[in-house]
Amino acid sequence: MKHSISILLLFIFSSSVSLHAQDRLNGRTFATRSVVMAQHGMACTSQPLATEAAIDVLKKGGTAVDAAIAANSVLGVTDPEMNGIGGDLFAIVYDAKTKKLYGLNASGRTPYNLTLAMLKKSGAQQIPFSGPLPVSVPGCVDGWYQLHGKFGKLPMTEILSYAINYARKGFPVADEAAFEYAQLKELYGNNPNVKEVFMPNGSAPKRGDVFKNPFLANSLEKIAKGGRDVFYKGEIAKTIDAFMKKNGGYLSYKDLADHTSQWVDPVSTTYRGYRVWELPPNGQGITVLEMLNILEHFDFSKMEFGSAEHIHLFTEAKRLAYEDRAKYYADPDFVKIPVEQLISKKYGEERAKLIDLQKPLPAVYAGDDKALNGGETVYLTVADDEGNMVSLIQSNFAAFGSGMVPDSLGFFLQNRGYFCSLRKVRIMYTRLINVLSTPSFLLLLRKTISLI
């Protein structure tokens, strides 16, 4: 397993580095990226400053998880449109000692007070894309501390020092962030605190501008020194609570205080000799597994890379998988999701049969219930010299999340609640089944029967 995971990690890394070379294959010249090789560790992120922080942590003896947290915290400073401590986190960690994969779902829940009845009474047909209503509990900070508690080595004060330094002293704004910033004034310029934090000179930062975020530096310093409880039960939680109440939101101190991440078992499929792992829902990772199972039925060796035929197959497979995502992915605490069936080889074969090689499908639908029962995101990956690896996704869901920036904290709150459905489900029945299936209830039942 370690060998195959290492190969996949190297592939991901080498295919993400912005280098170009001219190689020859079968007499054809094409643009590709140089393979990056190292002896003592690797880090791949979307921003050089984040990658540099990760590598520095590895050089200091930190673990892959230490380096990943450092990189992620820097990305929250340099690319706040895409990720930050107002968003969620998902990670898969390979531990070299136990030779096991560990999955962490550090996504937050919707507010207690944001009920279906209240939304229906207001006449809402769906959760809006921005504003206070789509804000759910940010899981990122708890995710950092869960990962660090299990796999970390260096102190969090040192790990977060890179992000704090860039937020405090400034950094040059890179191209992608500048592109997104150009839309910020029109999108959320009138929202509370947006101009004060992200447009301090009256306009959004441009490519090459040195940008500082002292508010975020203060928040990160508090988290580094006081731990995750500062965010969920301390000063930051109280500030978020007051801000949401003032601006018509529902996220409360209790929502933050009750938040917990969940360690979950990753799920997998094989693709042409490789085993590929993802986290199960409520995340979206298994769409990748479903797409691989579909694409395995086509011979790509006979296709030109980037050709119309090649792009057509990828597009159709994604359309099919995303329809299943829209219909079946939900909160597993309340709904039974047919994960095993969705990522099965048999189901992939059935979905592959729907693809017409000559033309796009006129309409795409989710798979049949009976057959089954029978956004923008930032990714990073790190490996250390002991063979530990981490695959991490952390995001605000959409660019700039909800557009809501709490007073004096320096970050956007996510809008992941936008995808919540207002359709009624049989929640009480599912809850009852879950309770009746717990070992504690069965033990109580056996004791009761023995007394009778």
C-alpha positions in Angstrom: 0.0 0.0 0.0 2.8 2.4 0.9 4.4 2.0 -2.5 1.2 2.7 -4.4 0.3 5.7 -2.3 3.8 7.1 -2.7 3.5 6.9 -6.5 0.2 8.6 -6.4 1.5 11.4 -4.2 4.5 11.9 -6.4 2.1 12.1 -9.4 -0.1 14.7 -7.7 3.0 16.7 -6.7 4.7 16.6 -10.1 1.5 17.4 -11.9 0.9 20.5 -9.8 4.3 22.2 -10.0 4.4 25.2 -12.4 7.3 24.0 -14.5 7.3 23.4 -18.3 9.5 21.2 -20.4 9.4 19.8 -23.9 9.4 16.0 -24.0 9.1 13.5 -26.8 6.9 10.5 -26.8 6.3 8.3 -29.9 7.7 11.0 -32.1 5.4 13.7 -30.8 6.4 16.8 -28.9 4.2 18.1 -26.2 4.3 20.4 -23.1 4.5 18.7 -19.7 5.9 19.3 -16.3 9.2 18.2 -15.0 9.1 15.4 -12.4 10.2 16.7 -8.9 12.2 14.3 -6.8 13.4 14.5 -3.2 14.8 12.3 -0.5 13.5 13.8 2.8 10.1 15.2 2.0 7.8 17.0 -0.4 5.1 19.6 -0.2 2.7 20.7 -2.9 0.4 23.7 -2.6 -1.1 26.4 -4.8 1.1 29.2 -3.4 4.9 29.4 -3.2 4.9 31.0 0.2 2.7 28.2 1.6 5.0 25.5 0.0 8.0 27.3 1.5 6.5 27.3 5.0 5.7 23.6 4.7 9.3 22.7 3.6 10.7 24.8 6.4 8.6 23.0 9.0 9.9 19.6 7.6 13.5 20.9 7.8 12.9 21.7 11.5 11.8 18.1 12.1 8.1 18.6 11.9 5.8 15.9 10.6 3.8 15.9 7.4 0.8 17.1 9.4 2.7 19.9 11.0 3.8 21.1 7.6 0.3 20.8 6.1 -1.1 22.9 8.9 1.6 25.5 8.4 0.9 25.6 4.6 -2.9 25.7 5.1 -2.7 28.6 7.6 -0.5 30.6 5.2 -3.0 30.0 2.3 -5.7 31.5 4.6 -3.6 34.6 4.6 -2.5 34.8 1.0 -5.7 33.4 -0.6 -8.5 34.3 1.7 -11.0 34.2 -1.1 -10.5 30.4 -1.3 -9.8 29.2 2.2 -9.2 30.3 5.8 -10.3 29.7 9.4 -13.8 30.6 8.5 -14.2 27.4 6.4 -14.1 23.6 6.7 -11.4 21.0 6.4 -11.1 17.5 5.2 -8.0 15.3 5.4 -6.6 11.8 4.8 -3.4 10.9 6.6 -1.2 7.9 6.0 0.6 7.0 9.1 3.9 5.1 8.4 4.1 3.5 11.8 0.7 1.8 11.7 0.6 1.6 7.9 -3.0 2.8 8.1 -5.1 5.6 6.5 -7.0 8.0 8.8 -9.8 10.2 7.6 -10.8 13.5 9.3 -14.1 15.2 8.5 -13.7 18.7 10.0 -16.9 20.2 8.6 -19.3 22.1 10.7 -23.0 21.8 11.2 -25.8 24.3 10.4 -27.0 26.5 13.3 -29.4 25.1 15.9 -31.8 28.0 15.3 -31.9 27.8 11.5 -34.8 25.5 11.3 -36.8 24.3 8.3 -40.0 25.6 9.8 -38.6 29.1 10.2 -37.3 29.1 6.6 -40.6 27.8 5.2 -42.4 30.5 7.2 -40.3 33.2 5.7 -41.2 31.9 2.2 -37.7 30.8 1.3 -37.4 28.2 -1.5 -33.7 27.6 -0.9 -30.8 28.8 1.2 -29.3 31.9 -0.4 -25.8 31.8 -1.8 -24.4 34.6 0.4 -25.2 36.6 3.5 -25.7 35.2 7.0 -28.1 32.3 6.2 -25.6 29.9 4.4 -23.0 30.3 7.2 -22.3 27.0 9.0 -19.9 26.3 11.8 -16.3 26.7 10.6 -14.5 23.4 11.2 -10.9 24.3 10.1 -9.4 25.3 13.5 -10.7 22.2 15.2 -9.4 20.2 12.3 -5.9 21.6 12.7 -5.9 20.6 16.4 -7.4 17.2 15.8 -4.7 16.4 13.2 -1.9 17.9 15.4 -3.0 16.1 18.5 -2.8 12.8 16.7 0.1 13.3 14.3 1.9 16.5 15.2 5.2 17.2 16.8 6.2 20.9 16.7 4.3 23.4 18.9 1.4 25.2 17.2 2.9 28.5 18.1 5.8 27.6 15.7 3.6 26.0 13.1 1.3 29.1 12.8 4.1 31.6 13.0 4.5 31.7 9.2 0.9 32.7 8.6 1.1 35.2 11.5 4.2 36.8 10.1 2.7 37.2 6.6 -0.5 38.6 8.0 1.3 41.0 10.2 4.2 42.2 8.0 2.6 41.7 4.6 3.2 39.7 1.4 3.0 40.3 -2.4 -0.4 39.4 -3.8 -0.2 36.7 -6.4 -2.1 36.4 -9.7 -5.1 34.2 -8.7 -5.8 36.1 -5.6 -5.6 39.4 -7.5 -8.1 38.1 -10.1 -10.6 37.2 -7.3 -10.0 40.5 -5.4 -10.9 42.4 -8.5 -14.5 41.2 -8.1 -14.7 41.8 -4.3 -15.9 45.4 -4.3 -18.8 44.6 -6.6 -19.8 41.4 -4.8 -19.4 42.2 -1.1 -17.9 45.7 -0.9 -21.0 47.0 1.1 -20.9 44.1 3.6 -19.7 44.9 7.1 -15.9 45.0 7.6 -15.0 43.9 4.1 -13.6 47.3 3.0 -11.8 47.8 6.4 -10.1 44.5 6.2 -9.6 43.7 2.5 -9.7 47.2 0.9 -7.9 49.4 3.5 -6.7 51.8 0.8 -10.1 52.2 -0.8 -9.6 49.5 -3.4 -8.9 45.7 -3.5 -5.2 44.7 -3.6 -3.7 44.2 -7.0 -1.1 41.8 -8.4 2.2 42.6 -6.7 0.7 44.9 -4.0 2.1 44.1 -0.5 -1.0 43.3 1.6 -1.3 43.1 5.3 -4.1 41.7 7.5 -3.4 42.7 11.1 -6.9 41.5 12.2 -6.2 38.0 11.0 -2.7 38.1 12.5 -4.3 38.8 15.9 -6.8 36.0 15.5 -4.1 33.5 14.5 -1.9 34.5 17.5 -4.8 33.9 19.9 -5.4 30.5 18.3 -1.7 29.6 18.4 -1.4 30.5 22.1 -4.8 29.5 23.4 -5.7 26.5 21.3 -8.9 25.6 19.5 -11.1 26.6 22.5 -10.2 30.3 21.8 -12.0 29.9 18.5 -15.0 27.8 19.7 -15.5 28.8 23.3 -13.5 31.9 23.9 -13.1 35.4 22.6 -13.4 34.6 18.9 -16.6 32.6 19.4 -18.2 35.4 21.3 -17.2 37.9 18.6 -18.8 35.7 15.9 -21.9 35.2 18.0 -22.4 39.0 18.5 -21.6 39.7 14.8 -24.2 37.2 13.6 -26.9 38.5 15.9 -26.2 42.0 14.8 -26.5 41.1 11.1 -29.5 38.8 11.0 -27.5 35.5 11.2 -28.2 32.4 13.2 -24.7 31.0 13.9 -24.4 31.2 17.7 -21.9 30.7 20.5 -23.6 27.4 21.3 -23.2 26.2 17.7 -19.4 26.9 18.0 -19.0 25.5 21.5 -20.7 22.2 20.6 -18.7 21.6 17.4 -16.7 18.4 17.0 -14.8 17.0 14.1 -15.2 13.3 13.2 -12.5 10.7 12.4 -13.9 8.5 9.6 -12.7 5.5 7.6 -11.7 6.5 4.0 -13.3 4.6 1.2 -11.7 3.5 -2.0 -11.8 2.0 -5.5 -9.1 0.7 -7.9 -8.2 2.3 -11.2 -5.9 0.4 -13.6 -3.9 -1.1 -10.8 -3.9 1.8 -8.4 -6.0 2.1 -5.3 -7.5 5.6 -4.8 -8.9 6.8 -1.5 -11.4 9.4 -0.6 -13.5 10.5 2.4 -17.2 9.4 2.5 -20.0 12.0 2.5 -21.0 14.5 3.7 -18.0 15.5 1.6 -18.0 15.2 -2.2 -14.8 13.0 -2.6 -16.5 9.9 -3.8 -17.5 11.6 -7.0 -13.9 11.0 -8.0 -14.2 7.3 -7.3 -17.4 7.0 -9.3 -15.8 8.9 -12.2 -12.8 6.5 -12.2 -15.1 3.5 -12.2 -16.8 4.9 -15.3 -13.7 6.0 -17.1 -12.0 2.6 -16.6 -14.2 1.2 -19.3 -12.6 3.4 -22.0 -9.3 2.9 -23.7 -7.4 6.2 -23.3 -4.2 4.8 -24.9 -5.8 5.3 -28.3 -6.7 9.0 -27.6 -4.7 12.1 -28.0 -4.3 13.9 -24.6 -6.6 16.9 -24.6 -8.4 15.9 -27.7 -12.1 16.4 -28.2 -12.7 12.7 -27.5 -10.6 12.8 -24.4 -12.4 15.9 -22.9 -15.8 14.5 -23.9 -15.3 11.4 -21.9 -14.2 13.2 -18.8 -17.0 15.7 -19.1 -19.7 13.1 -19.5 -18.3 11.0 -16.6 -18.3 14.1 -14.4 -21.9 15.0 -15.4 -23.1 11.5 -14.4 -21.3 11.5 -11.1 -22.4 15.0 -10.2 -26.1 14.1 -10.7 -25.6 11.3 -8.2 -23.9 13.7 -5.9 -26.9 16.1 -6.1 -29.4 13.4 -5.3 -27.7 11.1 -2.8 -25.1 13.1 -0.8 -26.3 14.3 2.5 -25.6 14.3 6.2 -25.0 10.6 7.2 -26.3 11.3 10.7 -29.8 11.7 9.2 -29.8 9.9 5.9 -28.6 6.5 4.7 -26.3 7.1 1.8 -25.6 4.2 -0.6 -21.8 4.8 -0.6 -20.8 1.2 -1.4 -23.2 1.0 -4.3 -22.2 4.4 -5.7 -18.5 3.5 -5.8 -19.0 -0.1 -6.9 -17.5 -1.5 -10.1 -20.9 -2.8 -11.2 -22.5 0.6 -10.9 -19.6 2.3 -12.7 -20.1 -0.1 -15.6 -23.8 0.6 -15.8 -23.2 4.4 -15.8 -20.4 4.0 -18.4 -22.9 2.4 -20.8 -24.9 5.6 -20.9 -22.0 7.6 -22.5 -22.3 8.2 -26.3 -18.8 8.6 -27.8 -20.2 10.7 -30.6 -22.3 13.3 -28.8 -23.2 14.6 -25.3 -26.1 13.2 -23.4 -29.1 15.4 -24.0 -30.0 15.1 -20.3 -28.3 13.5 -17.3 -30.1 11.9 -14.4 -29.0 10.4 -11.1 -28.9 6.6 -10.9 -32.0 4.7 -10.1 -32.8 4.1 -6.4 -33.5 0.5 -6.9 -30.2 -0.1 -8.8 -28.3 1.7 -6.1 -29.9 -0.1 -3.2 -29.5 -3.5 -4.7 -17.3 24.2 -5.9 -13.8 26.2 -5.7 -11.5 24.3 -3.3 -7.8 24.5 -2.3 -5.8 21.3 -2.1 -2.4 20.6 -0.7 -0.3 17.5 0.1 2.8 16.8 2.1 5.1 13.8 2.7 7.9 13.6 5.4 11.0 11.6 5.5 9.4 8.9 7.8 6.9 8.1 5.0 3.9 9.9 6.6 1.6 11.7 4.1 -1.3 14.0 4.3 -3.9 14.9 1.7 -5.8 18.0 2.7 -8.7 20.1 1.4 -9.8 23.3 3.1 -12.1 25.9 1.7 -14.7 28.6 2.2 -16.9 26.7 -0.2 -17.3 29.6 -2.7 -15.0 32.5 -3.5 -15.1 34.8 -0.4 -17.6 32.3 1.2 -20.7 34.0 2.5 -19.1 37.5 2.1 -19.5 38.0 5.9 -16.5 39.2 7.8 -16.9 39.2 11.6 -15.8 42.4 13.5 -12.0 42.6 14.1 -11.3 39.0 13.1 -10.0 39.3 9.6 -11.5 36.4 7.8 -14.6 35.4 5.7 -17.2 32.9 7.1 -18.0 30.1 4.7 -21.3 29.6 2.8 -21.4 25.8 2.7 -25.0 25.9 3.9 -26.0 27.0 0.5 -26.3 23.4 -0.6 -28.6 22.4 2.2 -32.0 21.2 0.9 -35.3 22.6 2.2 -37.0 19.3 1.3 -38.4 17.4 4.2 -36.8 14.0 5.0 -37.8 11.4 7.4 -35.3 12.6 10.1 -37.1 11.3 13.2 -37.4 7.8 11.7 -33.7 7.8 10.8 -32.7 9.1 14.3 -34.8 6.4 15.9 -33.1 3.7 13.9 -29.7 5.1 14.8 -30.6 5.1 18.5 -32.1 1.6 18.4 -28.9 0.4 16.8 -26.5 1.7 19.3 -24.7 -0.8 21.7 -25.8 1.2 24.7 -29.5 0.8 23.8 -29.1 -2.9 23.0 -27.4 -3.4 26.4 -30.2 -1.6 28.1 -32.8 -3.7 26.3 -31.1 -6.9 27.3 -31.1 -5.8 31.0 -34.7 -4.8 30.8 -35.7 -8.2 29.3 -33.7 -10.0 32.0 -35.6 -8.1 34.7 -38.9 -9.0 33.2 
